[in-house]
Amino acid sequence: MYIMHIISMLYTDTLSSARRAISAMRSRWITNALIALLPSFLVDQLRHEHHPKALRLHATSYIDGLRGVASLIVSICHYTEDNHDYFVPSWGLNKTSSAALQLPFVRLIFSGRPMIHVFFVISGFVLSYKPLKALHARDVERCQAILASSAFRRPIRLFGPCVVSTFIILLLIYSGFLYEPLPSFYEQLEDWWHALFRSITWPWSWDYDLRPTYDIHLWTIPIEFIHSMLLFMVLLVVSPMRRPLRLAALVSIMLYCLGCGRWAAFEFIGGSLIAELHLKQADKPLTLTKFVEWKPRQKNNASDNGNDHANANIKVRSVMKTVLYTAVVLLWWFIAGWPNENAERTPGIHFLLAKTPEPFSSIEQDERGPQKFWFSLSAIGLVWTITQVDLLQRCLENNVLQYLGRISYALYIVHGPILNMVQGRVIGRAASTAASGNPGSKHFRSGPVASGLKGLIGADTPTQQTLVWILGIVIMWPCIVWVADVFWRFVDRPIMTGARRLEDWCSDGR
């Protein structure tokens, strides 16, 4: 009996210890899961054993920062157009609002359409940079290997996150959180597959807006894919050429694409041309942040007179470059404020509208053709200028914009569904006096009930409208950035890693 008692005690103690261990493991698992769902910059702070890595900048980190800014502006654009359409017209053309946000240059903050063109120029630059760098090192074989690798991983990189995000949207729809579900899950799944195959991953329409269901903002993804493939083919063809011929070929193809009205192809090849010119510069150009160092002059010295003349020429060239770069940035900034409608009544824009060449001026074929032409030219000018100006590069290399650059694709993908889920409740509607019938009668119908920020603050005056617009961003964007961060870490980044591993697995090892 004594032995049995000891065995019983040992069994009880063991069972109790096991339960405590399982409880501790479960607690740690839950804690780690909750920490993992926090934004990455908070995770680094909470996990003291993993010290935050210092920000590592590479030669073109400023391009990542520019991509982050563009993605943020696109998300603000969709929020503004959905909830604050009184800001969309140019200043003075909307009788219901004349807010400062509608002014030229200021309205850039919600001008999403030109940012798409900046995206495409950036893609052309980034996708071309490594293969062209190999060509500048006279390594054609490495250039072609890089092109093959990029072409293999590109569809996985672009379409993989979209498949995951739209499937999550499918589940949200069928669960009743978003839009109207179809009668059965099978029908919903079949509808999702049709949208995925016929629009989101459909590259055969080139630069046409297919407006895919489940997430209309993914219309740019098939355009991005097909023009990436076009760019790889062009680079493959020009890779054996001498540098002057390669430059001439890129310019000729750009002009041909522009003459055919193919704006996206023009932008991708334009990004490649910028990368070629950037790599071609042997020495860093004199920029806005660099100044000429003047040496003390000695009188009656002919060589010093020559140096003075050379320094004066350098100073003149520096001033001329400064004026040129400033003019290009300001011109892009102004063109980016091109309104969605009434361009012919907008000062300055109506002049550009009248100067739009064929085939972009044929509004019957594409009502957005004129703005696409000017957005394309100005986007190429902007990216080229940024590659030349150290001051702009340093502005885009700060930690916040680099972080936005890392999550930019995830931010672009997730912002639409999140806005559709929460913006109606957050923004709401203003109080309305619209009613029908006499109060107290059975035919009386009251107007819409005030709700959200518009109901709380009102949306009758420009001040109220602007305040609601700002508060909507302050309330919703932390959530959007948070979800984008989680999506980037758990979907976007693993898919990129998986694409590289799949490529390694498929390689024959030669």
C-alpha positions as CSV (number, residue, x, y, z in Angstrom):
1,M,0.0,0.0,0.0
2,Y,2.8,2.3,0.8
3,I,4.4,1.8,-2.6
4,M,1.1,2.4,-4.3
5,H,0.7,5.6,-2.4
6,I,4.1,6.8,-3.5
7,I,3.3,5.9,-7.1
8,S,0.0,7.7,-6.9
9,M,1.8,10.8,-5.5
10,L,4.4,10.7,-8.3
11,Y,1.7,10.3,-10.9
12,T,-0.2,13.2,-9.5
13,D,2.9,15.4,-9.3
14,T,3.9,14.4,-12.9
15,L,0.4,15.1,-14.1
16,S,0.3,18.5,-12.3
17,S,3.7,19.4,-13.7
18,A,2.7,18.4,-17.2
19,R,-0.5,20.5,-16.9
20,R,1.6,23.5,-15.7
21,A,4.0,23.0,-18.6
22,I,1.2,22.8,-21.1
23,S,-0.4,25.9,-19.6
24,A,2.9,27.8,-19.7
25,M,3.5,26.6,-23.3
26,R,0.0,27.7,-24.3
27,S,0.5,31.0,-22.6
28,R,3.8,31.6,-24.3
29,W,2.3,30.5,-27.7
30,I,-0.6,33.0,-27.2
31,T,1.8,35.7,-26.1
32,N,4.1,35.1,-29.1
33,A,1.2,35.0,-31.5
34,L,-0.2,38.3,-30.2
35,I,3.2,39.9,-30.3
36,A,3.7,38.6,-33.9
37,L,0.5,40.3,-34.9
38,L,1.8,43.7,-33.8
39,P,3.5,46.0,-36.4
40,S,7.1,45.0,-37.0
41,F,8.6,48.1,-35.5
42,L,6.8,47.3,-32.2
43,V,7.8,43.6,-32.3
44,D,11.5,44.7,-32.5
45,Q,11.0,46.8,-29.4
46,L,9.2,44.1,-27.4
47,R,11.5,41.2,-28.2
48,H,14.6,42.4,-26.4
49,E,16.5,39.4,-27.4
50,H,16.1,40.5,-31.1
51,H,17.7,43.8,-31.2
52,P,16.3,46.0,-34.0
53,K,18.5,45.9,-37.1
54,A,20.0,49.2,-38.2
55,L,18.5,50.5,-41.3
56,R,20.7,49.4,-44.2
57,L,20.5,51.7,-47.2
58,H,21.6,50.6,-50.7
59,A,22.5,52.6,-53.8
60,T,18.8,53.2,-54.8
61,S,17.0,53.1,-51.4
62,Y,15.5,56.4,-52.3
63,I,13.4,54.6,-55.0
64,D,11.9,52.5,-52.2
65,G,11.0,55.6,-50.3
66,L,9.4,57.1,-53.4
67,R,7.4,53.9,-53.9
68,G,6.2,54.2,-50.3
69,V,5.0,57.8,-50.7
70,A,3.2,56.8,-53.9
71,S,1.4,53.9,-52.3
72,L,0.3,56.1,-49.3
73,I,-1.1,58.7,-51.7
74,V,-3.0,56.1,-53.7
75,S,-4.7,54.9,-50.5
76,I,-5.6,58.4,-49.5
77,C,-6.9,59.0,-53.0
78,H,-9.4,56.2,-52.8
79,Y,-10.5,57.3,-49.3
80,T,-11.1,60.8,-50.6
81,E,-13.0,59.8,-53.7
82,D,-15.2,57.4,-51.8
83,N,-16.1,59.8,-48.9
84,H,-15.2,63.4,-49.8
85,D,-16.1,63.8,-53.5
86,Y,-16.5,67.5,-52.9
87,F,-12.7,67.8,-52.8
88,V,-12.2,66.0,-56.2
89,P,-12.9,69.0,-58.5
90,S,-10.3,71.8,-58.8
91,W,-10.6,74.8,-56.5
92,G,-13.4,77.1,-57.4
93,L,-15.2,74.6,-59.7
94,N,-17.4,73.0,-56.9
95,K,-20.1,75.1,-55.5
96,T,-20.4,73.0,-52.4
97,S,-16.7,73.3,-51.4
98,S,-13.8,75.6,-51.9
99,A,-11.3,74.1,-49.5
100,A,-7.5,74.6,-49.5
101,L,-7.1,70.9,-50.3
102,Q,-8.4,71.6,-53.8
103,L,-5.7,74.1,-54.6
104,P,-2.9,73.3,-57.1
105,F,0.1,71.5,-55.5
106,V,-1.9,70.9,-52.3
107,R,-4.2,68.5,-53.9
108,L,-1.2,66.2,-54.7
109,I,-1.8,64.5,-51.3
110,F,-4.9,62.7,-52.7
111,S,-4.0,62.6,-56.4
112,G,-3.7,58.8,-56.8
113,R,-3.8,58.5,-60.6
114,P,-0.4,60.0,-61.3
115,M,1.1,57.8,-58.6
116,I,0.3,54.7,-60.7
117,H,2.5,56.1,-63.5
118,V,5.2,56.8,-61.0
119,F,4.9,53.1,-59.9
120,F,5.4,51.9,-63.5
121,V,8.5,54.1,-64.1
122,I,9.9,52.9,-60.7
123,S,9.3,49.2,-61.8
124,G,11.1,49.8,-65.1
125,F,14.0,51.3,-63.2
126,V,14.3,48.6,-60.5
127,L,13.8,45.7,-62.9
128,S,16.5,47.0,-65.2
129,Y,19.1,48.1,-62.6
130,K,20.8,44.8,-62.0
131,P,20.9,43.5,-65.5
132,L,22.2,46.8,-66.8
133,K,24.7,47.0,-64.1
134,A,26.0,43.6,-65.3
135,L,26.2,45.0,-68.8
136,H,28.2,48.0,-67.6
137,A,30.6,45.4,-66.1
138,R,30.7,43.8,-69.6
139,D,29.1,40.6,-68.3
140,V,26.4,39.8,-70.8
141,E,26.0,36.2,-69.5
142,R,25.2,37.4,-66.0
143,C,22.8,40.0,-67.4
144,Q,20.9,37.3,-69.2
145,A,20.9,35.1,-66.1
146,I,19.4,37.9,-64.0
147,L,16.7,38.5,-66.6
148,A,15.8,34.8,-66.6
149,S,15.6,34.8,-62.8
150,S,13.5,37.9,-62.7
151,A,11.1,36.6,-65.3
152,F,10.7,33.3,-63.4
153,R,9.9,35.0,-60.1
154,R,7.8,37.9,-61.4
155,P,4.4,36.2,-61.7
156,I,4.8,34.6,-58.3
157,R,5.8,37.9,-56.8
158,L,2.9,39.9,-58.3
159,F,0.1,37.4,-58.3
160,G,0.8,35.4,-55.2
161,P,-0.2,38.1,-52.6
162,C,-3.3,39.0,-54.8
163,V,-4.5,35.3,-54.7
164,V,-4.2,35.3,-50.9
165,S,-5.8,38.8,-50.4
166,T,-8.8,38.1,-52.7
167,F,-9.4,34.7,-51.1
168,I,-9.6,36.4,-47.7
169,I,-12.0,38.9,-49.2
170,L,-14.1,35.9,-50.5
171,L,-14.3,34.6,-46.9
172,L,-15.2,38.0,-45.6
173,I,-18.0,38.3,-48.2
174,Y,-19.4,34.9,-47.5
175,S,-19.3,35.6,-43.8
176,G,-21.3,38.8,-44.3
177,F,-18.6,41.3,-43.4
178,L,-18.2,42.8,-46.9
179,Y,-20.5,43.3,-49.9
180,E,-23.3,40.9,-50.7
181,P,-22.6,37.1,-50.7
182,L,-23.8,34.7,-53.4
183,P,-26.3,32.0,-52.4
184,S,-23.8,29.2,-52.0
185,F,-20.1,29.0,-51.1
186,Y,-19.5,27.0,-54.3
187,E,-20.9,29.8,-56.4
188,Q,-18.8,32.3,-54.4
189,L,-15.7,30.3,-55.0
190,E,-16.5,29.9,-58.7
191,D,-17.0,33.6,-59.0
192,W,-13.7,34.3,-57.3
193,W,-11.9,32.0,-59.5
194,H,-13.4,33.6,-62.6
195,A,-12.3,37.1,-61.4
196,L,-8.9,35.8,-60.5
197,F,-8.3,34.2,-63.9
198,R,-10.1,36.7,-66.2
199,S,-9.0,40.0,-64.7
200,I,-6.5,39.9,-61.8
201,T,-4.0,37.6,-63.5
202,W,-5.2,38.3,-67.1
203,P,-2.3,40.0,-69.0
204,W,-3.7,40.0,-72.5
205,S,-5.4,43.4,-72.3
206,W,-2.1,45.3,-71.9
207,D,-2.9,48.6,-70.4
208,Y,-6.7,48.4,-70.2
209,D,-8.4,48.8,-66.9
210,L,-10.2,45.5,-66.3
211,R,-11.8,46.7,-63.0
212,P,-11.6,43.3,-61.3
213,T,-14.2,42.3,-58.7
214,Y,-13.2,41.4,-55.2
215,D,-10.7,44.3,-55.3
216,I,-11.0,46.8,-58.1
217,H,-7.7,48.4,-57.1
218,L,-5.8,45.4,-58.4
219,W,-6.4,46.5,-62.0
220,T,-2.8,47.6,-62.3
221,I,-1.4,44.1,-61.5
222,P,-1.8,42.5,-64.9
223,I,-0.5,45.6,-66.5
224,E,2.5,45.5,-64.3
225,F,3.1,41.8,-65.2
226,I,2.8,42.0,-68.9
227,H,5.0,45.1,-69.2
228,S,7.6,43.5,-66.9
229,M,7.8,40.7,-69.4
230,L,8.0,43.2,-72.3
231,L,10.8,44.9,-70.5
232,F,12.7,41.7,-69.9
233,M,12.4,40.9,-73.6
234,V,13.7,44.3,-74.7
235,L,16.7,44.1,-72.3
236,L,17.5,40.6,-73.6
237,V,17.5,41.9,-77.2
238,V,19.6,45.0,-76.4
239,S,22.0,43.2,-74.0
240,P,24.7,42.4,-76.7
241,M,24.6,45.9,-78.1
242,R,27.3,48.6,-77.5
243,R,26.2,51.2,-75.1
244,P,25.4,54.0,-77.6
245,L,23.4,51.6,-79.7
246,R,21.6,50.4,-76.6
247,L,20.7,53.9,-75.6
248,A,19.4,54.6,-79.1
249,A,17.4,51.4,-79.1
250,L,15.7,52.3,-75.8
251,V,14.8,55.8,-76.9
252,S,13.5,54.5,-80.2
253,I,11.3,51.9,-78.5
254,M,10.0,54.5,-76.1
255,L,9.0,56.9,-78.9
256,Y,7.4,54.1,-80.8
257,C,5.3,53.1,-77.8
258,L,4.3,56.7,-77.2
259,G,3.3,57.1,-80.8
260,C,1.1,54.0,-80.5
261,G,-0.6,55.3,-77.4
262,R,0.9,52.6,-75.2
263,W,1.6,54.7,-72.1
264,A,2.6,51.8,-69.7
265,A,5.2,50.4,-72.1
266,F,6.6,53.9,-72.5
267,E,6.9,54.2,-68.7
268,F,8.6,50.8,-68.2
269,I,11.1,51.4,-71.0
270,G,11.5,55.0,-69.7
271,G,12.4,53.6,-66.3
272,S,15.0,51.4,-67.9
273,L,16.5,54.4,-69.8
274,I,16.8,56.3,-66.5
275,A,18.7,53.3,-65.0
276,E,21.0,53.2,-68.0
277,L,21.7,56.9,-67.8
278,H,22.2,56.7,-64.0
279,L,24.7,53.9,-64.4
280,K,26.5,55.7,-67.2
281,Q,27.4,58.6,-65.0
282,A,31.0,57.9,-64.0
283,D,31.1,60.7,-61.4
284,K,28.5,61.9,-59.1
285,P,26.9,65.0,-60.6
286,L,27.0,68.4,-58.9
287,T,23.6,68.6,-57.1
288,L,21.6,70.9,-54.9
289,T,23.4,69.8,-51.8
290,K,26.9,70.2,-53.0
291,F,28.8,73.4,-53.2
292,V,31.9,74.5,-55.1
293,E,35.0,74.7,-52.9
294,W,36.8,78.0,-53.6
295,K,40.5,78.1,-53.1
296,P,42.2,81.4,-52.0
297,R,43.2,83.4,-55.1
298,Q,46.7,84.6,-55.6
299,K,47.1,87.7,-57.7
300,N,49.0,87.8,-61.0
301,N,48.9,84.1,-61.4
302,A,47.7,82.8,-64.9
303,S,46.9,79.3,-63.7
304,D,44.7,80.8,-60.9
305,N,42.9,82.8,-63.5
306,G,42.3,79.6,-65.4
307,N,41.0,77.9,-62.2
308,D,38.7,80.9,-61.5
309,H,37.3,80.6,-65.0
310,A,36.8,76.8,-64.5
311,N,35.1,77.3,-61.1
312,A,32.9,80.0,-62.6
313,N,31.8,77.6,-65.3
314,I,31.1,74.9,-62.7
315,K,29.0,77.3,-60.6
316,V,27.0,78.3,-63.7
317,R,26.4,74.7,-64.6
318,S,25.3,74.0,-61.0
319,V,22.8,76.9,-61.0
320,M,21.5,75.8,-64.4
321,K,21.0,72.2,-63.1
322,T,19.3,73.5,-60.0
323,V,16.9,75.5,-62.0
324,L,16.2,72.6,-64.4
325,Y,15.6,70.1,-61.6
326,T,13.4,72.5,-59.6
327,A,11.3,73.2,-62.8
328,V,10.9,69.5,-63.5
329,V,9.7,68.7,-60.0
330,L,7.3,71.7,-59.8
331,L,5.9,70.8,-63.3
332,W,5.3,67.2,-62.2
333,W,3.8,68.5,-58.9
334,F,1.4,70.7,-60.8
335,I,0.4,68.1,-63.4
336,A,-0.2,65.6,-60.7
337,G,-3.1,67.7,-59.6
338,W,-5.0,67.1,-62.9
339,P,-8.6,66.8,-61.8
340,N,-10.8,63.7,-62.7
341,E,-13.2,66.0,-64.6
342,N,-13.5,69.6,-65.9
343,A,-9.9,69.7,-66.9
344,E,-10.9,72.1,-69.7
345,R,-12.0,74.6,-67.0
346,T,-8.9,74.2,-64.7
347,P,-6.3,77.0,-65.1
348,G,-3.0,75.7,-66.5
349,I,-4.4,72.2,-67.1
350,H,-6.6,73.4,-69.9
351,F,-3.5,74.5,-71.8
352,L,-1.9,71.1,-71.5
353,L,-5.2,69.5,-72.5
354,A,-5.1,71.5,-75.7
355,K,-1.5,70.5,-76.4
356,T,-2.1,66.8,-76.0
357,P,-1.0,65.0,-79.2
358,E,-2.7,62.0,-80.9
359,P,-3.5,59.3,-80.1
360,F,-3.9,60.5,-76.5
361,S,-6.1,63.4,-77.4
362,S,-8.9,61.2,-78.8
363,I,-11.2,61.4,-75.8
364,E,-13.7,59.2,-77.7
365,Q,-11.2,56.3,-77.4
366,D,-10.1,57.0,-73.8
367,E,-11.4,59.9,-71.8
368,R,-8.4,59.8,-69.6
369,G,-6.0,59.7,-72.5
370,P,-4.7,63.3,-72.1
371,Q,-3.9,63.0,-68.5
372,K,-2.2,59.6,-69.1
373,F,0.1,61.3,-71.7
374,W,1.1,64.1,-69.3
375,F,1.3,61.8,-66.3
376,S,3.7,59.6,-68.2
377,L,6.1,62.4,-69.3
378,S,6.1,64.0,-65.9
379,A,6.6,60.7,-64.0
380,I,9.7,59.9,-66.1
381,G,11.0,63.5,-65.4
382,L,10.4,63.1,-61.7
383,V,12.2,59.8,-61.3
384,W,15.1,61.0,-63.5
385,T,15.4,64.2,-61.4
386,I,15.4,62.2,-58.1
387,T,18.3,60.1,-59.4
388,Q,20.3,63.3,-59.9
389,V,19.5,65.3,-56.7
390,D,21.1,64.2,-53.4
391,L,18.7,66.4,-51.4
392,L,15.7,64.6,-52.7
393,Q,17.3,61.2,-52.2
394,R,18.1,62.0,-48.6
395,C,14.5,63.1,-48.0
396,L,13.3,59.7,-49.3
397,E,15.8,57.7,-47.3
398,N,14.4,58.6,-43.9
399,N,13.2,55.7,-41.7
400,V,9.5,56.4,-42.1
401,L,9.5,56.5,-45.9
402,Q,11.8,53.4,-46.0
403,Y,9.3,51.6,-43.8
404,L,6.5,52.6,-46.1
405,G,8.6,51.4,-49.1
406,R,9.0,48.0,-47.5
407,I,5.3,47.5,-47.0
408,S,4.2,49.5,-50.1
409,Y,2.9,46.5,-52.1
410,A,1.0,45.1,-49.1
411,L,-0.4,48.6,-48.4
412,Y,-1.6,48.9,-52.0
413,I,-3.3,45.5,-51.7
414,V,-5.0,45.7,-48.3
415,H,-6.1,49.3,-48.1
416,G,-9.2,48.9,-50.4
417,P,-10.9,46.1,-48.5
418,I,-10.2,47.7,-45.1
419,L,-11.6,51.0,-46.3
420,N,-14.7,49.2,-47.6
421,M,-15.2,47.6,-44.3
422,V,-14.8,50.5,-41.9
423,Q,-15.0,53.8,-43.7
424,G,-18.8,53.9,-43.8
425,R,-19.0,53.6,-40.0
426,V,-16.1,56.0,-39.3
427,I,-17.1,58.8,-41.8
428,G,-20.8,58.2,-41.7
429,R,-23.2,60.8,-43.0
430,A,-24.2,64.4,-42.1
431,A,-27.5,65.3,-40.6
432,S,-30.2,65.6,-43.3
433,T,-33.5,67.4,-43.3
434,A,-34.7,65.5,-46.3
435,A,-38.1,63.9,-45.4
436,S,-41.3,63.1,-47.2
437,G,-44.9,63.4,-45.9
438,N,-46.3,65.2,-42.9
439,P,-44.9,64.3,-39.4
440,G,-47.3,62.0,-37.6
441,S,-48.9,60.6,-40.8
442,K,-48.4,57.0,-41.8
443,H,-46.8,58.2,-45.1
444,F,-44.1,60.2,-43.3
445,R,-40.5,59.1,-44.0
446,S,-37.7,60.7,-42.1
447,G,-34.4,61.6,-43.7
448,P,-31.2,59.6,-43.2
449,V,-29.9,59.5,-39.6
450,A,-26.7,61.4,-38.9
451,S,-23.7,59.1,-38.1
452,G,-19.9,59.0,-37.9
453,L,-17.7,61.9,-38.1
454,K,-19.9,63.8,-40.6
455,G,-22.8,63.4,-38.2
456,L,-20.7,64.6,-35.3
457,I,-18.9,67.5,-36.9
458,G,-21.0,68.2,-40.0
459,A,-19.9,68.5,-43.6
460,D,-21.5,71.8,-44.7
461,T,-18.5,74.2,-44.7
462,P,-15.0,73.7,-46.1
463,T,-13.6,73.8,-42.5
464,Q,-15.9,71.0,-41.4
465,Q,-15.2,68.9,-44.5
466,T,-11.4,69.3,-44.1
467,L,-11.6,68.4,-40.4
468,V,-13.6,65.3,-41.1
469,W,-11.1,64.3,-43.9
470,I,-8.1,64.7,-41.5
471,L,-9.8,62.9,-38.6
472,G,-10.7,60.0,-41.0
473,I,-7.1,59.6,-41.9
474,V,-5.9,59.8,-38.3
475,I,-8.4,57.2,-37.2
476,M,-8.2,54.7,-40.0
477,W,-4.6,54.8,-41.3
478,P,-3.0,53.3,-38.2
479,C,-5.2,50.3,-38.7
480,I,-4.5,50.1,-42.5
481,V,-0.7,50.4,-41.9
482,W,-0.9,47.7,-39.2
483,V,-2.8,45.2,-41.4
484,A,-0.4,46.0,-44.3
485,D,2.6,45.3,-42.0
486,V,1.2,41.9,-40.9
487,F,0.3,41.0,-44.5
488,W,3.8,42.0,-45.6
489,R,5.4,39.7,-43.0
490,F,3.1,36.7,-43.2
491,V,2.2,36.8,-46.9
492,D,4.2,39.1,-49.1
493,R,7.7,38.3,-47.8
494,P,7.2,34.5,-47.5
495,I,5.9,34.4,-51.1
496,M,9.1,36.2,-52.2
497,T,11.2,33.8,-50.3
498,G,9.2,30.8,-51.7
499,A,9.7,32.1,-55.2
500,R,13.5,32.1,-54.8
501,R,13.5,28.6,-53.3
502,L,11.3,27.3,-56.1
503,E,13.7,28.8,-58.6
504,D,16.6,27.1,-56.9
505,W,14.7,23.8,-56.9
506,C,13.9,24.1,-60.6
507,S,17.4,25.1,-61.6
508,D,19.6,22.4,-63.1
509,G,22.6,23.7,-61.1
510,R,24.7,24.6,-64.1
